[in-house]
Amino acid sequence: MSRICELTGKGRQVGHNVSHANNKTKRTFLPNLQNVTLISEALDKGVRLRVSTHGLRSVEHVGGLDNWLTKTSDTELSLRARRLKREVAKKLAGTAA
């Protein structure tokens, strides 16, 4: 399983460890991923996702999972999140009609 946030697309970054003697060796910086269950109000169920803590704060700031999915472009989302976005959009369109 790759270490990529399913909502924000945040992945690993590459950099250097720098010693006191200024020797540089390659290293990776991994995102702080958490397995969380986010509640979808439109679907009335919980959805398990692997999300970075930054992404989790962003979802809470926007007002929940449904708002986040409707405002985010499909290019940033994982396949599971895109399918979830379609489900939420159908449900919201069905209740509005």
Number of C-alpha atoms within 10 A of each C-alpha: 3 6 16 19 25 21 26 20 16 20 16 14 10 9 11 12 11 12 9 6 6 8 9 12 10 9 12 11 11 13 17 17 20 13 10 15 13 17 15 16 13 15 15 8 10 12 14 10 17 18 25 24 15 14 20 20 12 16 19 12 11 13 10 17 22 21 17 18 21 13 10 14 11 15 10 15 20 16 13 11 17 19 13 19 22 13 14 21 15 14 13 14 10 9 8 7 5
